């Protein structure tokens, strides 16, 4: 079956690039709620073996096409993260961007292997005032909340910022990298 043309590869978050030193050749990476795979594909380009999961089959097809066109070690599975999860196993790096389900944090943290890290970034409550992005409080973090959600992982670095997305839009996000010590 011929590959569909790939015309655009979405750019990963700057937070991903700042934390990319945690991703090395051979690292096992789980990209949760991966969409078109922008973070998982970037991790695979760094030599990681990636599993990306999302419920959107069309976005996953795009991710698969990009991975195949670039000969990247990445698998993308259709999984509804609100339903019972299959056993993903443990990973050196778990990526979670622009997705928040407080009820699943225990499951998310269980995917981080001992010595592994969670690299996460999602929207803050202040995003509502910016006129785009999630509006439902269930999908928005309160100030200072992210550090509490990732316990018992050890927070290595975190931030809460208002930053430009492009020339006309800003975003309010909380970002964190946290390690499982034991």
Secondary structure, DSSP 4 states (H G I P E B T S, - for coil): -PPPP----PPPPHHHHHHGGG--TT-EEEEET-TTTHHHHHHHHTT-EEEEEES-HHHHHHHHHHHHHTT--EEEEE--TTSPPP----EEEEEEES---GGGHHHHHHTEEEEEEEEEEEEBGGGGGGTSS--SGGGSBPTTHHHHHTTTSEEEEEEEEEEESSSS-EEEEEEEEEE---
